[in-house]
């Protein structure tokens, strides 16, 4: 709100800060309480300032500040960025993100679309700049992320072209930076890697319509354990069978460390998995025109035919996913207040174990969009 001198009281949770553009603020004590008893601290800034949140807008605790990041995986990145909008070229302490982030509006809600693998799909899963991607979305003010990714199915009931709202992760990646906080001990709680509120909204969005509504030709599954592998090669058959024994339902290459970094950035995150194939645990069916004797092994799979099948399923699943996410954003627009219960917004509250007074001030500033509100 405006202060007496035309400056503003800006809420960064705590403390309250007076940002002044006139010398009258100098007559306000360095610290104290407002008439309503709220603690504040005065900080001197130049006339034009760059705040650690997007567009130098004053933050608010209201749901009007909801901004949705859309991270598109294989087959979907271009589709999400195809709509006309404002392109943001964002710099981060971790380099440039995968590409420009396109800002547009769905159902009155600001959305920011990012192709995970970059323009032309040039980045393989190990090369994706996950930290830069999440930091850039945070810097633009994103509060929630809906992500997609192509997966292989480890379960018969999860069919190609189906969508799965994942609920758990097994992380088997091994060569990717997985934290923002390299100069402090920060331990976020991660037992439930996906936001339960966003997951519920996606599940609701995937339910068939009322009586007389057309029945979709795909299924939205309400849960699935995503096993994240390093890649970029697909699994051997032995590995695929092992992943099934571990309890994996889906096999993919991009959900980690993306989901973990979103938690470290206090951004609620949910993943829609696009099923393209049955991985390698399930023998491919022999074409009807190809006879096999009982005592003969099945002929080897045609690798080119298999990849062509995967690509075909991916195109269809991508269209299904876009429709699902647009419906989810419609539900958010109709009732944004339900997002207030998303737990990730306070993920760092008890996660910074280092003595804050000992953390290098330059590092605090470098990562200010992520954790500045906890330093007072």
N, C-alpha and C positions, 0 to 999 in steps of 0.2 A: 504494500500500500504506500501512497505518497508520504514522505516525511514533511516536516515543517518547512524545509527549504526547497522542496521540489525534487528531492532525491527520493529513494525508496527504501523501505524495509524489505529485505529479500530473505525468504525462508530457505535455508539449506538444512532443514530439520532443526538442528541446534548448532551453533548459536544463531540468533537473529543478527543480521548485518545491515548497517545503514550505508547505502551507496549514495554518496553525495556528489552533486555537480555544482554546488555553490558553497561559498565559505561559511554560510550560516551554520552548516552542520558542525563546524569547528566548535560551536558553543554547546554542542551536545556532549555530555560526559563520555569518556572513552568506553565505559561499560556501565551497566545498571539494569534497571527494569522499566518497562513501559507502564503506563497507567493501569493496564490490565494485569500487570505482574509478570509479563513475559521477559525473560532475560535477553539482552542484546549485547553486541560488541561492535564498536565502530571501526571500520577499515577505510583508509583513504584510497580512492581510485581516481584515475584521470577521467576527463570528461567523457571519452569514449572507451568502453571497457569490453573485454572479451571474457564472458562468463564461461564456466566449465560445462554449460549445457547449451543446446543448439539455438542458433539464431539470436542469441542474447535476449531471449524472452524470459520474463520472470516466471519461475516455476510456481506451480499450484498443486495442492493436494487433491484437487477435483478430478473427476473422471474425464473431464474435457481434454485432459492432457494425454489420453491414451493414443499411442502411435504404434502401429504394427509393422515389424520387420518381416519381410517375406524372403526366405532364402530358398532359392530353387536349385535342385540338384540336376542330375542327368535328365535331359529331355524337357525340363521345366524352366530352367533359368531364362532362356530366351522368351518363353511364353509370358513369364511374369513381368519382364521388362519391356514387353512389346507395346503396352499402352503408352500413350503420350503422357509426358510429365516432365518434371524438373530433374535434370541430371546433377548429381552431387559427386564431385571428385574430392575425396576426403583423404587428408594426410593423417597418419597416426604414428605413435612412437614405435610401432611394429611394422612400419612400411605402408605401402598402399594396399587397399583391399583387392579382392579379385577383379573388380571392375567398378565402373560408375554405379552409384546407387540411384535408382529412379524413384522419385517421389510422385505419387498420384493419390487419388482418393477412391475408396470403395465404400459405398453406402454411407457417405459422409465421414468416414474414418480415414485419417491420413495413413497411407501405407508406403513403405520404402522397400523396393524390390532389388534384390542382389542375386546375380547368377554366381553360384558358388565356384564353378569351374572356369569363370571368366568368359569373355566374348570368344566364340568359336570353340569353347570347351578345350582350351589348351592346357589347363592345369589338372594333373592327375590327383587322386585323393591325398597322396603324401605331400604334394606341392601346394595345396590350397593354403593361403595365409589366414588360418582360422582366427588368430589373435587380432589381426588387422581388421578382419570382417566384423567381428563382434564389437571391437572398440569403435569402429566407424559408425555402426548402428547406434551404439550408446551415445556417441558424440552428437548424432543427429536427433537424439531425444527418444529413441525407441524404447518402449516400456515392455513390449511383448514380442515374441518371435514365433511365427509359424514356419516351420521348415519342412522340406520334402527331400526324399532321397530314394533312388532305385535300390531294390533289395532282391535277393534270392529267397525263396521260401524253403524252410526246413520242415514244414508240416503240410500234410496232404490237403487239409482244409483251407489253407491259405493259397488260393489259386492265382495264377497269373492274371493280371489286370485288376485284382482286388486292391483295396487300400487298407492299411493297418495303422491304427493310432497306437503307437508303441508306448509301453508302460515301464519297461526295464532295459538295462544295457549291461552287456559283458564287454569290457574293453580289452582287446588284444592288439591294439596299435602299439608301436614301439619306437617310432622315430619322429614324433611330432611334439613341439613345445606345448605343454598342457596347462600352463598357468601364466597369468599376467604378473604375478607378484614374485619376482626373482630376488628381491632385496628385503623381503619380510616373510615371516611365517604366517601364512593365511590358510586356514583350513575350513572350507565351506562344507556344510552338511549336504550329502548327496545321495541319501538312501533312496529317495524318489527322484530320479533324474529329470522327469518331465512334469510340468506344471499340471496339477490335478484339475484346476479350473479350466484351463485351455483344452485339456484332453476331453473333459465333459462337454464342452461347447462343440468340439469337432465331432464327438460321438452323436450328439443331438443333430448336428448338421447332416450327418450321414444317414439318419433314419428316413425311411420312405415317407412320402407325404400322406395326406389324409385320404379318405375314401375317394376313389376315382382318379387319384393322381397316378401318373405313369410309374411303373416299378423300374428302378435302375437295373442295368444289366451287369452290375458289379456289386460287391459286398464291402461295406466298411466294417472292419473287425475292431472291437473295442479294446483289444490288448494284444501284446506280443513282445517277447524279449528279443531285443536287437543285439546281435553279436557283431561288434565292430572289428574288422580285420584290417591289416595294414595295406594289403594289395600292392601294386595294382592288378596282379594276376588273380584269377578266380581260384577257388579252393580245389584241392585234389579230392577224389571221392572219399579217401580215408579221413581227411580233415572234415569234410562235410558230415560224415557219419559221427565223428567225434563231437562236432558242434551240436548235433541233435541230442547226444547223450548228456551234454552239459546243460541242456535245458533251453538252448537257443531256438527261437521260432523263425528268426529272420537273419540274414547275413548281408552286411553292407560295409561300406568303407568310409563313411563321412560323418556319422553322428557324433563321433568322438575325435578330438576334444571339444567339438563345437558346443555340445550340451553343457559340458563342465565349465567352459569359458563363459557361457551365458549366465550360469549360476554365479560365477565370480563377479560378473558385471551387474548382478541383481536384476537381470532381465528374465521374465517368465518365458519358458521355452517349451514347445511341443513339436512333435515330429509326425508327419504323415509319410508312411513307408509305401512305396509303389512297387508292388510285386510284379516281377518280370519273368520269372522262371522258377524251377524247382531246384536250383543249384545243381550239385553233381551227385547227391546221395540217391536220387531216384533215377533208375535206368530209363532212358528215353524209349517211348513206345515205337515198335517196329511198324513202318508204313504197311497199310493193308495189302499193297501190291507186292510186298516183299515177304516171301515165305521162309520160315526158319524151322528146321527139323527139331524134334524134341531134344535130341542129344547134342545139339549144336549150340554154342554160345550165341547170344545176340550180336549182330554186327556192330562194329564200333560206330559211335555217334559221328555224324557229319558236323564238324566244328562250324563251318560256314553257315550251315542251315540253322544250327543252334543259335548263333549270334544274330542271324537275321530274324529269328523268332523272338529273341529278347528285345531287339530294337522295335519290332512291330508291337509287342505288348507294352513297351515303354511309351510309345506314342499315344496309345489309347489310355493307359493309366495316367499319363500327364494331363490329358483333358479331364479325366475324372477328378484328379486332385485339384485342378484350378476351380472346378465347379464346387467342390467341397469347401475349399478355403474361402471362396466368395460367400458361400452360404454361412460359414462360421463368422465372417466379419459382419454379415447382416445381423446375426444373433447378438453379436457384441454391440453393434450400434443400437439395437432395440433395448438392450439392458446393460449398459456399460458398468453399472454399479457392482455387478457380480465379480468384476475383475479386482475389486478392492481386497478380496480374500486370497489373491495369489501370493503364496509364501515367499517367492524369490525376492520380493522387494526389500526384504530385511536380511538377506543372506549373509551380509558382512557384519551384522550387528555384534555377534559374539565370535566371529571367525578370525579377527585380527589378533593373533596371540603375541605378536611382538610388542614391546614397549613402544608406544607411538612416539614418545619423546625422543627415542633413539633412532627412529627411521629418518634417513637423509631427507631433508626438506625438498631437495631437488627431485627426489623420487616421488614424494607426495604430490608435487606439482605436476610431474610428468604423467602421473596416472590420475590426475584430479577428477576427470569425469566419472571415474569408478568409485573413489573412496573419500573424496575431500570432506564430505559431510560428517565423517567420523573423526576428523581432526579438529579439535577446538581447545 
